[in-house]
Every structure is written in C-alpha cells, then in structure tokens.
Amino acid sequence: MNPTISDSRRRNCTLSKDCGALVPVEVVDWAIQPKSNFKDIIVPEEKLKKIRIIPVETIEEVLKEALDWKGKEKILNLIMKNK
C-alpha cells in the first residue's frame, strides 16, 4: 500500500507564483515552497507567523512533507537515502 495524503494536509497547498493562483493564508496552516522561490512569498508578516513554510529543494523532500508515512518509515528512509 502506498503512502497517502493525510486529511489535514489535503486542505493545504503551496503559496507560489508558479501555481497560477494565490491562496488566502486563512485557508492554509502550512505550505511547501521551493527554496529558490522563498523570497517570492507575498504574505503580511502577522499572517506569516500563523503558517509553517516548508522550504524544499528536491522531490524527495516534497514527498517526505506531503505524505503521511506512518507505518511506511522504511520506504521513506529508502527514498531519503537515495536522494
């Protein structure tokens, strides 16, 4: 069985100009953002304190953060070891 996106994470999305749409900060509590685009985040500082920005550089880091790995830690370790 493959790891699945948890219900709590399914409601969240990336705050990036690349996605073509800006997402109101009120609807997210975390966001995955490429490290190279980190400076492109346009969020008032008081709202930025309410969300967790996860900077990533690789697809392996995205998978680690976006999926629920409970019970699948061995697979995650293999993925992270080979990055």
JOWO-V474225 format. One record per helix or strand of 2 or more residues. SS is the DSSP state (H for helix, E for strand). FROM is the first residue (numbers start at 1). TO is the last residue. If there is no record, write none. Layout:
ss=SS from=FROM to=TO
ss=SS from=FROM to=TO
This chain:
ss=H from=7 to=10
ss=H from=17 to=19
ss=H from=25 to=27
ss=E from=30 to=34
ss=H from=35 to=40
ss=H from=45 to=48
ss=E from=52 to=56
ss=H from=59 to=66
ss=H from=73 to=81
